[in-house]
Every structure is written in structure tokens, then in C-alpha cells.
Amino acid sequence: MNLVLALLPVLAFLLALAMMDSFKLVRPSSVLAAIGAGAAAALACIPLHEAILRLASLDTTTFSRYVAPLTEETLKALFIVVLFARRRVGFAVDAAVQGFAVGTGFALVENIHYLWTLADAPRHLWLIRGLGTAMLHGATTAVFAMTSRTVFERHPDRLWLVFWPGLGAAMVIHSAFNHVLLPPLVMTAVLLIVLPLLLVTVFQRSELATREWVGAGLDLDVELLQLVQSDAFWFTRFGSFLRELQRTFPGPVVADMFCLLRLELEVAVQAKAMLMAREAGLFVSVDDDLGAALAEIDYLRASIGRTGMLALKPLMVSSHRDDWHQFLLAQTKPQARWLASLRSRRLQGLAQRLTTRGS
């Protein structure tokens, strides 16, 4: 019974959180990876905390209030930081699910450790740890992830700035809980009331933002893709900009730029269409040549080079979510082998078209 009280509530809440995600942005394998990362963080904290207590000669109350929130929240946050660095987080919804999953993994290992070392503890302790402390670990990491996602929306090019507000908030919440400002059972009850309300509100707002991004973005991407594929493209500011770049960059590089623009639009359309289908309860496969397209995007970015990408930036219609929805598509279907002949034929045709229109 103690095992159930200590472990089941946080697992049940994580499952409910994942089911609330109508777009199914986080795959079960990603949730399991986040749980594993949280478990690893908890395992790392055990010897770290023992060393700090031994070297600093702190009493357990001071340690739990001012040291443990810093070490635990920092170690839990590392996995989320890696996800952001790899552009694996698209919205507050998937940020919350993965953040709570990390906290769940941490809480599971921590409670199992305490079950082993405090086998004779009274049952109400496991009720508090299962409904209070375990939920706290999930909540603080979810708050960190959601706050970081919100800041990232405003500063996508300043990754070093993104994480401090959320990390500070998580540490403050954790420390306040450990101060035991209210009786433990009352504190647990307050946490169980505030946490669901907070997460449900964030989920509703984020799903609305996701729906608006998918709907409006899909219409715009389709129109731009049709424009790029038409002869009228060269009479737009996009076409004029590309012709101007021919004065600075070699013709093949400018052809790569045009190809990259078209490919990113094609991938964006596929990603948004897939999310619309998921919201409707449909799971559709992606195009057979998706793997080649994604590999070609990587090749083109490398071929254009850093200077060329900076020069192309005013023309790009993509956003900071492009790497994320490319990852989303790649998860849907395993990436196929890149066909060099396909890339060569496509680039040759585009280079010829660009040269003809440019002259």
C-alpha cells in the first residue's frame, strides 16, 4: 500500500497530462526518455547531497530549504535544456508534458529510495510524499519548461537567456514547499488544488495558440508554396531578392537558396497538415520522400554556408519552429536513405530555372 501511495499519484497525473494533449505532440518514447532522465537526476542527487551535507556541515532543515531546491531543480532542468538546444520543444503543451515526465522520474527514484531506507515510516508520510512531494517535483519542472518555452518565443536567438526565469521560479516554489509554511497535509491539499488549475489553464491557452498557428500558418504556407512554384515568383520581392544575391554569391549557391526555400515550405505544409489531422483523431503517414527532403535540407544549409544563410535571412519565411516540426515529421516515419540522384536532378533543374529567369 505504501508503494502505491508513493508512486501511483504522480504516474496517474502524468498520464492525464499526456491525454490532454489533443495534438499528440509528445510520443510515448519521448515521455519514457524524460522519465529516465529524471530518474538519472535523482540518482545523481543522492551521492551529491551526501557529499554536501558531509562537507558543509549543514542541518537537514537548512539543507532542504536552501540547498536541495537548487541542486535538484538544476539537475532536472538539464534534460529540458538539451531538448530546447536540439529544437525538440514546440509549444507549452509538449514542454509541460516532458517537464512533468522528468519530475515524475525524479520523484519515482526518490520515493523508492525513501521506501527502502524508511520502511517503518507511518502511512501518512507516503501519502504526503506521493500526493505532495512527488507532484511538486513534476510541477516545478513543468513550470520551468513552460516558462522557458514562453521566453523562447520572444528570444529564440538567445538560448542562454531563456532558462533563468523558469529555473528561478522552480527553485522558489520548491523552497517554499520545503519551508512547510502550512501543516504538511494542508500543504499537500493546496498543491493538489493549485497545480491542476495552473496546468489546465496553460494547456488551454497553449492548445489555442497551437490551433491558431496551425490554421493560419497552413494557409500562408500553401499560398507561398504555390507562389514559389509559379512563374510569377520572379516578379515578387522574393524573386528580386534572389536575383540580387547573384551579384554576391555564385549561381549554384543561389540555386541552393531557392531549393531550400521551397523545401522548407513543403515540410512546413506537411507538418501543419499532420497536426490538423491529429487534432481530428486521424494519424496519417508522411510522404515517402520525406527522409530525402529532410536530409537535403541539412545538405543545402551546409552547402550555402553561414554567410549565405545570414544573407538569406530576410527572405526566409520559416520560423524558429521549423527544426521542431521537421523533427515531428521525422518521428512519424523513419527517415529514408538520402538519394543523391534525387538531389542532383532537383538542383540541376532549379539551377537551370534560376539562371534562365535571372537573365
N, C-alpha and C positions, 0 to 999 in steps of 0.2 A: 504493500500500500504506500509506504514512504517513497518508493521508486516512482510510482505513478504520480504522486503529488509533486515530486521534484522535477519530473521530466515532461509529463504529458501536456500541461497547460501551454507552455511555450511552443511545443510542436503543433498543437491544435491551432494556435493563433497564427503561426506561420502558414499553415495550410489554408486557413481562411483568407489570409492576406493574398496568397498566390491565386486563390479562386476569384478574388475581387478584380483581378487584372483581366478585363474583358478582351484586351488585345493580345494576351498571352505573350508578353514581351520577354519573359524570363523562362527559359527552358528548365525542365526538372534537373538536367545535368548541371546547369549553372547554379541552381539552388543547392544541390549537393556539394558542388565545389566551394560555394560560400560557407556552407556549414563546416566543411573540412578545414577551411581557412580559419574560421572562428575557433574550432577545436584546437588547431595548432597554436593559435594565440594564447589560449588558456593553458596549454601545456608549457608554453614558454614562460608564462607568468609565474608558475609555481616555483621553479628554482630562482627566478629573478626576485620575487618577493621575499623568499627565504634569505637571499643574499643581502637585500636592502635592510631587512629587519635586523640581521646579524651585524652588519657594518655600521648602520646609523643608530642603533640602539633606541629605536622608536617603540612606544607602546602601541598596542594593536588599534586602539581607538583613533589616535592621531594618524596612524598609517592608513586606516580605512577611509578616513575623511579627506586627507590631503595628498596622499601618495598613490594609493590604488586607483583612484579615478584617472590620474594622469597616465600611469603605465598601462592600465587595461584599455582605456579608450584609444590610446595611441596605437597599441598593437592590433586592436580590432580594426582600426581605420586603415591600416596598411593595405589590406586586400582591396578595399574600396578605392584607394588611391591608384592602385595598379589598374583597376577596371577603368577609371577615368583616363589614365595615361594611354591606355590602349583603345579608347573611344568605345567602351562596351556598355556605357550607360546613356540612354537616350532621353528619358523623362523621369520625373519624380516618382512615378509608379514603379518602374523597374529598379530605381535607386532604393526605394523603401523596401521592396521585396528582398533584394540582395543584401541590403544593410541589416534587415531583421534576421535574415538567414545567418549572417556572420555572428550576430549576437546570440542566436539560438545555439550554434555550435559551441560558442564560448560557454554559455550557461550550462549546456549538457555536460561538458567535461568538468566544469567547476562543481556542479551538484553531485556528479558521480564521485568526484574526489572527496567531497564532504560526506557523502553517504558511506564511503569507505572508512574515513577517519573518525566520523561521529556516528557510528552505527547505533548508539544508545540514545541519541538525541530525541526529545519529545516530538510528537507528530506535528504540532503546530509550527515547529521550526521549518519542516519541509513544506508545509502549506505556505509559509511566508516566502521561502526560497523559490518555490515553484510558481506561485502567483505574483510574487513581488520582485525578488532579485533577478530571477530568470527573465521575466518580462522587461525589467529595467535594462538588462544587457541588450536585448533585442531592440528596445525602443531608442536607446541612446545612439546606437549605431545607425538605425534607420533615420533618426534626426540628423546625424552627421551626413549621411548620404544624400538626403533630400535637400538639406541646406546647401551642400556643396553643389548639387545639380542646379539649384536656383542661382547661386553666384556664378556658376559656369555659363549660364545663359547670358549673363551680362558681360563676362570677361572670358570668352573662350580661348583667347590667346595668352592668358596669364594664369597658367595652371598652378603656379606657386602661390597665388593669392586665393585660390578657390577654397582651400580646405580649412583655413584658420577659423572662420566664424563658426562652422559646424562643429569642429573639434572642440572649440571653447564652450559651445552650448552643451555638448555631450558631457564634458567634464564637469560643468556646473551642475547639471541635472543629477549626475551620478554622485557628486559630492553632497548635494542637498539631501538626497535619499539616505546616504550613509550617516548624515548628521542626526537622523532619527528625530526629526522635529515633532513628529506625532507618534503615538503608540504604534508598534510595528504592524498590527492587524489593520489599524485605521489607515496607515500609510499605504499598505497593500491595496486596500479598498479604493483609496483615492487614485492610485496608479491605474487600477483596472477600469476606472470610470474615465479618467482623462485621456489615457492612451488610445482606446478605441475611437473616441470622438475626434482626437487630433488626426489619426491616420485616415479615418473615413473622410474627413474634410479635405485633407491633402489629396487623397485618391480621387475624389470627385472633381476637384479643380484640375488636377493633372490629366485625368481622362478627358475632360472638356478641352483642355489645351491640345491634347493629342488628337482628338477628333477634328478640331479646327485646323491643325497643321496638316493632317492627312487630307481632309476635304479640299481646302483652299490650295494646298501645295500640289495636289494631284492635278487639278485643273490648270494651274500655271505651268507645271512641268510638261503636260501634254501639249499645251499651246506652244511652248518654247521648242519642244522637240519637233513638232510639225514645221515650225519656222526654220529650224536648223536644217531640216531635210528638204526644204523647198528652195527654188531658185531665188526667191525674194530675200533670202537670208543675206545676200551680199549687198543689198541696198539698205540694210539696217545698220545701227551703230555697232552691232556685234561684228558684222562683216567688214565694215570700215576699219574697226579697231584691229582686226586680224591683218588686213592689208597693210596697215601702218607698221605692224610688227615685222613685216617682211623687210623693212629697211634696217632693222637691227639684228634679226635672227635669220639663220639660213632657212630656205624653203622647207626642207624636211622637218625642222623643228616646229615651224608654224603649222605644218600639216599634222604633227603630233598634237599640237594645241587644239586644233579643230576636232580631231578624233577624240581627245579627252573630254571636251565639252559635250559632244554627242553621247559618248558612253556614260558619262555621269548622269546625264538626263535620262537615259534609258534605264539605268539602275535605279534612279530615284523613282521613276514611274512604277517599276516593278515592286519596289519596297512599299510604297504607299498603297498600291492596289492590293498587295498581300495583307496589309494591316486592316484595310476595309473589309476584306473577306473574313479575316479572323474575328473581327467585331461582330460579323453576321453569323459566326459559328461555322464558317467554312474554312477548311485547310487545303489550300491549293499548292501545287508544286511550282517551282520556278522554271524558266526556260532552260533547255538542255545546254545552251552555250553560256550559261551564267559563269561557270568556272573560268572559261576562257576570257570572258569580259572582265571579270574582276582581276585576273592575272594581267590582262592587257592594260588596265588602269594603272596598276603598280608599275608596269614596264614603261608606260608613257610618262608618268610622273618622274621616274628616274631618267628617262631619255631627255625630257625637257630641261631638267636640272632646276636647282634652287633659284637661279637668276630668272630663268624663263617662267617659273611658277609665280614669282613676285610680279613680273611684268604682266602676267595673265590675270592676276587677281582682280583688277577692275572689271574684267569680262565675266568672271565666274559667276554662274547663277546658283552654285551649290552653297551649302551651309555647313556649319560645324557638325551637323548630324550625318553628313554623308558617309563618313567612315563607320558610323554606328549602323546605318541601315544597310550598308554593304555587308557588315558582319551579320546582321539579321538575316539577310538573304543567304549568305554562305552557310548559316546554321540550318536553314530549311532544307537544303540539299547539299550533299558533299560536293566539294569543288572538283570539277573535272580537270583533266590534264590540259594544260595550255597548248593549243595547236599553233605552232609557229607559222604554218602555211596560211591559216585563217588571218592572223595578224598581218602578215605580209600582203595578202590580197587586199585587205581593208585599207591599209595605209597607202598602198600604191594607188588605189582608186581615189582616196581622199586627197593625196598629194597632187594627182593629176587634175582633179576638180578645182582645188585651190589655186593651182598655177594658172589654169585657164581663166578662172574668174578674176584673179588678181591682175592679170594682164589686160 
